[in-house]
Amino acid sequence: MRRSDTDMKFMHIADVHLGAAPDSDMPFCADRGREIWNTFAAAVGEAEKENADLLLIPGDLFHRQPLVRELREVNYLFQTLTHTRVVLTAGNHDYLKADSAYFSFLWADNVTVLFDEEMACAAFPDINTEVYGFSYHSREITEERYRDVQPADNGRIHILLAHGGDARHIPVKTEELGRLAFDYIAFGHIHQPAVLIPGKAAYAGALEPIDRNDTGPHGYITGEIDDSRTVHFSFVPFASRSYFHETAEVGEETTEGALCDDMKRIMAEKGPQNLYQWTITGYRSPDTAFSAEMLSRCGNVLSVADQTEPALHIEDIQRSHTDDIVGRYIETFLPEGMSLAALEPDPLRRQALYEGVQALIRS
């Protein structure tokens, strides 16, 4: 897509959460907090490279109340922009407490903060654009505060910075957003990137994944608005790492070493720098036990959930133990004429059967 001289180019970043250090208790995540800062600095650098007119940040730039020294670091990054203007609001994580360092901080000339509790507007006449938004002054806002917001009817490009989308943080309805006369609505709060209205409204998602449920790609949105008010935007993957929830299925012949090799192969294919939660399923040999501690050493493994069951052939065992305690134990679960399939709807009862039979056979 070629940009004309009159197109307004923007970059939309949200939910950076500077100050967060997810999973820093894991050795391979010890520098995770610094990685989030580095990705943010690199994204600001992209705004400079792309000669963006506006860098839009709709809330949660910080994970909690920012320190003055942190604001200085952010402000320095913004000062490196030779063309781009920054427009910033506060979200539910970095909301404006009465003693917030946000209030007294002196920002660079190219930074506009919309820190009022009520809707405010920042005008940029040289690019024929106005940006609207307000900031959180509490952790939660349960009112639907975007439903009736309308920009001035003055022929300019109109952008809304919005933060929310769930019951406790400014609920929104897509059909109501569609009636608003904004050319683009830049959303924050939801960490997964998503297009709410094609060509009009989108979540950029968290710049870096912040917790283990933030799976999938993360990055920012870049876009342009032309003279006809047509908006073109796209998501740019940019995070240094991603979270993956993976499943490995085992069989009776699977050893712990073979399982670890399978996990290593999958992690190598998807990126060894990424972070993995594993669920192990299937039917293992009755004399095999998988060690979550050992499997956690196979790579950047955050957790291992072992949901395997011993591969006990219950019907065969029942036929060969008709007159002993093993057979009688099985009968309490499977009376004569009942098949093992009858226990499928009751996984806890099925587990009790398997574990009890296994214990009795071993004894």
N, C-alpha and C positions, 0 to 999 in steps of 0.2 A: 504494500500500500504506500503510495507516494504522497508525501505531505506537501500541500501548497503553502505559499507564504502566508495565507490568511487563516489556515487551520490553527485551532488552539489545541496544543498538545498537553496532556496531563499524565501524571503517574499517581496511582492510588495504592497506598500502603496502609495496613491496619494491624492492630493487635501485635505490635512488636514485642511488648512485655519486657522492656529493658529492666534488668534487675532480677529476672527469673533465672533459676539455675536448675532446670528439671533433671531429675535422676542423677544429681551430682554426687550421690552416695555410691554410685557405680564407678569403678576405676576408669572406664572408658568414657565417662561423662564428666570427669572432674573439671574440665574447662568449658562446660556447656554454657555457663553464663557469659563468658568471654566470646564464645562462638556467636551468640545472639547479637551482641554488640558489633562484632565484626561483619555479620551479614547485613545489619542495618547500615553500617558505614559504607559497605559495598553497594547497597541499594541507592543510597544518596549519590554515590559516585556514578551510578547508571543514569540517574536523573540529569547529571551534568553532561555525560556523554551523549545522551539523547536530546539534549537541549530542550527539556520539558519546560513548558510555561508555568505549570503548577504542580507542586507536590502536595497531595491531599492526604491527611492523616486523621481519620475519624475516630479518635479515641484509643485508649490503652496503649499509648506509646510506652508507658512504664507499667510494670507489674504491680506497683504499689506507689505510695507517695514518693516523688522524686527528691533526691538530695540536691543541694545547690551545686555541688561539684559535678553531679551527673547532668544537670541542666547546662552547665558550662560546656561539657563534652559534646552534648547534642547541638548546642548553639554553634560551637566551632564547626561541626560538620555542615550545618546549614549555611554558615558563612563561606564555605568553599564553593557554593553554587554561584556561578557568575551570571546566570540568566533566570534561573528558576525561583519563583516565589513559593513559600511554604505556608499552608493554611492548616491549623491544628486545633482540635478540640480535645477535651478530657473525657474519658469513658468511666465505666463503673469501677475499674481497678485503680486508676490514677485520678479519681474524682477530686473535686476542689474542696478540701476541708478548709475551715476558717484560717488555719495557720499554714496552708500549703505554700511551699516555696514557689509554686507557679505564679502566685499573685505578685510577688515582689521582684521577680526576675526580669531583667532588661534584655529583651531579645534583639537579635540582629535586624537590620532594616528590611531584609527580605522575608521576615517571618511575621505572619499575622495570626494571632491567637483569638479564637472565639470562645472566651471563657465565661461569658454571661450565662445565667441560668435560663434566660429567655432567648428566643430566636434572634440572632443578629446577622448582619450582612457585611461582607467585605467586598468592596468594589475595586476592580482592576480595569479602568477605562481603556488602557493601551491595548488590552487583548479582548475588549468588549465582553467582559465576564464578571459575574457576581457569584460569590460563594456564600451560602447560608449555613448556619449551624448554631448549636448551643452545647454547653458542657454539663456533665453530671456534677451536682453538688451534694450527692448522697450515693450510697452504694446501689440503691435500687430506685427505679422509676417505673411504676406499674401502669401509668396512664398511656393511652395511645396518642402520643404527642406529635406524631408526624401526619396524622390522617387529614388534617385540614390546613396544612401549611402550603401557602402559595407564594411564588416570587412576584416581584413587581412586573407589571406589563410595560416594559421599556425597551424591548427589542434586543436586549443583551442575552448572552449565553448564561444560563442559570444552573448552578450545581448545588446540591444539598449534601452536607456531611451528616450522616446518620449513624447512631450507635445503638444497637439493640436487636430485638427480634424474638425474645422469649417472654414468658409471662411476667417475669420480675424486672425486665429491662426493656421498657418501651415496646410492647407488643406491636406487630405490624401485620397488615393484611395486604397481600400482593395486589388485589384488585383495587384497593384504595390508593396504593402507591401509583398505579397506572393512571389515576385521574389527576395527579399532581403535575403542574406545568413546569417541572424541572427537566432540563435536557439530560442530566445525568445525576444519579443518586449513588454516592459512594458510601457503602455500608461497612461498619466494623461490628465486632462483638462475637459473631459466629466464626469459629476458627477454620472451618472448611470453606475453600473458595466456592462460590456458587453464583450463577446468574439468576436474579429474581425476575427481571423483565428484560428480554433481549433488546440491546441497543439503548437501555435506559437505566437499569439498576442492578448492582452486583455487590456481593461480598468479596473482598480481596482475600479473606482468610488470614490466619496468622502468618506473619512473614517467615517465622521458623515454628515448627511444631513445639507446643509448650507442655503437653502432657501425653500420656501413653495412648489416649483415645484420638489424638490428632494424627490419624493415619492419612496416607495419600500425599500428593504433591502440595507444597506450600511455596508462596512467593508473593508477587504483587500483580497489579493490573496496570497496563499502559493503554492509552487511548487518545483519540483525536475527535474534535468536533468541528465540522466544516461550516461554511457560510449558510448552508441550507438547514443547519441544526441536526444533520445526520451524525450520529455517534458511532464510532468504530472503536471497540476495545477488545483486548484479549488478555488472557492470564499468562504470566511469565513464571515458570518454576524457577526458584532461586535459593531455596533453603539448602544448607550444607548437609543436613541429614533428614531422614524420614523414619517414621515408625511403621513397622509391619507386624501384623498378627498372622502368624503362619501355623499350619497344621502339618504334622508328619504322621503318616500311618505306618504301623509296624505289623509284622507277622510273627509266626511262631519261631522262625529262624533268625529273626532280627536280633543282633547283639547290640550292646551299648556302643561299641566302637563303630559299627556300621551305621547306627542311628546318628551318631555325631558327624560322621562323614557326609551323610545325606544333608544334615542341617548346614554344614560348612559349604556344600555345593550350592544350595539354594541361596545362602547369604552372599556367596561370591557373585552369583548371577545378578542379584538384586542390589548389590552394593555393600561391601564389607564395612563401610563407614556408617551404615544405617543401624537402627536399633530395633531389636526383635523380641517379640513375645511368642513363645511356642506352646502349642497344645499337642500332646502326643496321644494318638488314638489307635485303636486296633486291638488285636488279641495276641498277647505275648506268650512265650513259653512259660509254663507255670513256675519254672525254677529261675526265671529271669526277673530282676528288679532294676529299673532304671533310676539312676541317681540324678536328681535335679541339680545338685551341686556340680557334678562332673559335667553334665550337659551344658551348664551355664558357662563353662570355660571354652566352649566350642567357637566363640565369637562374641559379638556385642549382644549378648543374650540377657535381657532384663528379667525374664521369668520363664519357668517351665511348668506347665500344668499337665500332670500325668493322668490321663483319662483311660489308660489301657486296662484291659481285663485279662486275666489268665485264660489261655486257650484250653479250657477244660471241656471235654466232650461229655457233657452231663448224662446224656442218654446211655452212652456206653458204660460210664461209671455206675450208673444206677442198675444196669443189667448185671454187672459183675459184683455188685455189693447188695444183693437183694436181702440178705439175712444178717447184715451187721449194722453198726451205728451210722455208717456212711449212707447206706441205702435208706435207713429210717429218716435221717436228716433231710435227704433229698425229697422224700415223700411228703414232708411237712410243707414243702413249697410246690411240689408237683405230684398231687394225688394221682392214682392210677387213671390213665387215659388222658392226662393233661400234658401238652407238649411245652417245650421251653419257650416257644413263641408266645405263649399266654402271659409271660412275664415282661414282654417288651414294654407295655404301658407303665410298668412299675420298676424303674431303674434301681431304686434303693433296695427293693426286695430281691431283684436279680443280683445285685452286688452282694447282698447278705448270703445268698445261695452260693455264689462262687467262692467268696472268701471263707465261708464255713467249710465247704467241701475241701478246699485247698488246705486249710488248717488240719482237718481230720485226717486227710491222706498223709500229710507230713508227719503227724504224730504216730 
